[in-house]
Amino acid sequence: MLHAFAMVTVPTAAATQSPLLPTVPDLLWGGIVFVIVLVFFIWKGVPRLNAALDARADAIEGSLKRAEEAQAGAQEALQKYNDQLVEARAEAATIRDEAREAAKQIRTELIAQAQADADRVVASARAQIEVERAAALQSLRTEVGSLALGLASSVVGESLDDDKRSQGIVDRFIIDLEAFEAAKSGA
């Protein structure tokens, strides 16, 4: 038994063609399908793609425009805020200066009023002291006069009840006493 299987290959036209290159009918049918798909894509896909791209471009441009408007608004608001801040600072400085001037004026008025009150109190005190001094001096003269007359009456041995004479003696005694005090103070 001979078992020999021999594989015999018969050369055909397909066998001579390269496996990497398609055959002409495949190329023809592939080209036709490619053109159909390309025409369909250009007819249906490209307009939709262009519409989507245009919508996206419009959205981007709108966003940029809104961003620019927002930035311009923010710049305007910032400038307005800065102007208000400068104005507020100037107003605060003016108010501070006015307050300082008012404080100086009030202080001057208070000092003048206090000085006037003090002068009035001093004048009143001086007047009161002068009145009390005059009253004390009068009381002292009267009492010293009585004592001097009593003493003089007992020394002289006669009564000095005569008012005119006793008044002259008292006045002379007081003048002598004042002269003695003045000499004592001057020495």
C-alpha positions as MATLAB code, in Angstrom:
seq = 'MLHAFAMVTVPTAAATQSPLLPTVPDLLWGGIVFVIVLVFFIWKGVPRLNAALDARADAIEGSLKRAEEAQAGAQEALQKYNDQLVEARAEAATIRDEAREAAKQIRTELIAQAQADADRVVASARAQIEVERAAALQSLRTEVGSLALGLASSVVGESLDDDKRSQGIVDRFIIDLEAFEAAKSGA';
ca = [
       0.000    0.000    0.000;
       1.221    3.048   -1.076;
      -0.033    5.855    0.735;
       1.305    8.722   -0.750;
      -0.582   11.792   -0.855;
       0.957   14.203   -2.974;
      -0.107   17.578   -2.985;
       0.110   18.991   -6.263;
      -0.390   22.636   -6.754;
      -1.612   23.826  -10.035;
      -0.499   27.279  -10.965;
      -3.474   29.560  -11.684;
      -3.827   33.159  -12.585;
      -4.739   34.141   -9.036;
      -1.648   32.543   -7.734;
       0.543   34.841   -9.757;
      -0.904   37.999   -8.260;
       0.610   39.582   -5.154;
      -1.362   39.142   -1.944;
      -0.803   42.795   -0.998;
      -2.379   44.284   -4.094;
      -6.115   43.816   -4.597;
      -7.502   42.644   -7.861;
      -8.991   45.033  -10.362;
     -12.635   44.171   -9.633;
     -12.004   44.676   -5.905;
     -10.392   48.006   -6.633;
     -13.284   49.025   -8.863;
     -15.998   48.051   -6.381;
     -14.027   49.535   -3.481;
     -13.543   52.804   -5.393;
     -17.272   53.023   -6.231;
     -18.293   52.395   -2.597;
     -15.659   54.922   -1.439;
     -17.027   57.570   -3.831;
     -20.610   56.856   -2.680;
     -19.641   57.107    0.989;
     -17.613   60.249    0.225;
     -20.525   61.888   -1.632;
     -22.944   60.930    1.189;
     -20.527   62.306    3.811;
     -20.049   65.548    1.869;
     -23.812   65.828    1.276;
     -24.955   65.006    4.847;
     -21.961   65.093    7.208;
     -19.990   68.148    6.096;
     -22.905   70.625    6.477;
     -23.679   69.268    9.941;
     -20.005   69.386   10.841;
     -19.749   72.949    9.505;
     -22.911   73.930   11.419;
     -21.504   72.441   14.623;
     -18.165   74.215   14.076;
     -19.952   77.507   13.295;
     -22.111   77.139   16.423;
     -19.012   76.413   18.471;
     -17.197   79.426   16.955;
     -20.249   81.634   17.690;
     -20.385   80.326   21.251;
     -16.677   81.029   21.725;
     -17.019   84.512   20.217;
     -20.072   85.190   22.414;
     -18.205   83.987   25.479;
     -15.232   86.169   24.588;
     -17.504   89.148   23.997;
     -19.310   88.574   27.309;
     -15.960   88.164   29.061;
     -14.720   91.428   27.535;
     -17.947   93.182   28.562;
     -17.670   91.739   32.071;
     -14.047   92.810   32.268;
     -14.954   96.312   31.034;
     -17.765   96.422   33.623;
     -15.379   95.265   36.327;
     -12.844   97.913   35.282;
     -15.569  100.564   35.363;
     -16.753   99.370   38.782;
     -13.162   99.341   40.047;
     -12.597  102.871   38.766;
     -15.875  104.006   40.339;
     -14.908  102.342   43.635;
     -11.469  103.973   43.547;
     -13.055  107.370   42.830;
     -15.472  106.900   45.725;
     -12.604  105.799   47.965;
     -10.580  108.901   47.082;
     -13.655  111.072   47.630;
     -14.374  109.379   50.970;
     -10.780  109.855   52.104;
     -10.889  113.529   51.142;
     -14.203  113.962   52.958;
     -12.813  112.163   56.026;
      -9.778  114.464   56.006;
     -12.068  117.494   55.750;
     -14.221  116.233   58.609;
     -11.101  115.545   60.691;
      -9.788  119.058   60.023;
     -13.165  120.597   60.861;
     -13.314  118.541   64.060;
      -9.834  119.693   65.039;
     -10.783  123.322   64.405;
     -14.022  122.893   66.346;
     -12.082  121.266   69.202;
      -9.601  124.156   69.222;
     -12.437  126.668   69.231;
     -14.281  124.831   72.007;
     -11.066  124.571   73.992;
     -10.399  128.284   73.549;
     -13.969  129.107   74.574;
     -13.740  126.820   77.611;
     -10.421  128.332   78.642;
     -11.837  131.853   78.232;
     -14.961  130.901   80.168;
     -12.889  129.238   82.905;
     -10.628  132.292   83.074;
     -13.653  134.586   83.280;
     -15.174  132.389   85.991;
     -11.874  132.345   87.866;
     -11.534  136.131   87.542;
     -15.112  136.572   88.746;
     -14.500  134.225   91.707;
     -11.237  136.017   92.552;
     -12.919  139.424   92.285;
     -15.809  138.220   94.416;
     -13.402  136.742   96.953;
     -11.365  139.956   97.036;
     -14.508  142.005   97.509;
     -15.663  139.651  100.264;
     -12.237  139.773  101.888;
     -12.248  143.579  101.682;
     -15.725  143.749  103.223;
     -14.739  141.321  105.962;
     -11.450  143.179  106.508;
     -13.298  146.490  106.810;
     -15.804  144.912  109.185;
     -13.013  143.304  111.217;
     -11.081  146.550  111.247;
     -14.153  148.452  112.402;
     -14.873  145.855  115.058;
     -11.241  145.909  116.105;
     -11.209  149.720  116.301;
     -14.306  149.704  118.399;
     -12.992  147.058  120.754;
      -9.470  148.488  120.903;
     -10.993  151.908  121.492;
     -13.061  150.609  124.378;
     -10.077  148.852  125.858;
      -7.852  151.886  125.381;
     -10.390  154.192  126.955;
     -10.838  151.847  129.865;
      -7.088  151.564  130.265;
      -6.551  155.279  129.827;
      -9.310  156.037  132.322;
      -7.703  153.837  134.884;
      -4.216  155.276  134.197;
      -5.273  158.909  134.123;
      -7.735  158.422  136.868;
     -10.460  160.428  135.253;
     -13.457  159.426  133.279;
     -13.238  159.678  129.540;
     -16.894  159.472  128.836;
     -16.870  162.463  126.540;
     -17.362  160.967  123.136;
     -15.509  163.642  121.239;
     -12.501  163.540  123.382;
     -12.524  159.774  123.652;
     -12.822  159.454  119.884;
      -9.772  161.689  119.391;
      -7.742  159.631  121.854;
      -8.763  156.369  120.160;
      -7.919  157.681  116.702;
      -4.528  158.902  117.831;
      -3.855  155.557  119.506;
      -4.783  153.643  116.333;
      -2.589  155.905  114.184;
       0.291  155.335  116.570;
      -0.415  151.590  116.514;
      -0.458  151.528  112.701;
       2.776  153.505  112.550;
       4.336  151.046  114.992;
       3.155  148.100  112.865;
       4.473  149.753  109.683;
       7.852  150.393  111.280;
       7.944  146.846  112.537;
       7.069  145.467  109.064;
       9.593  147.717  107.304;
      12.468  146.698  109.607;
];
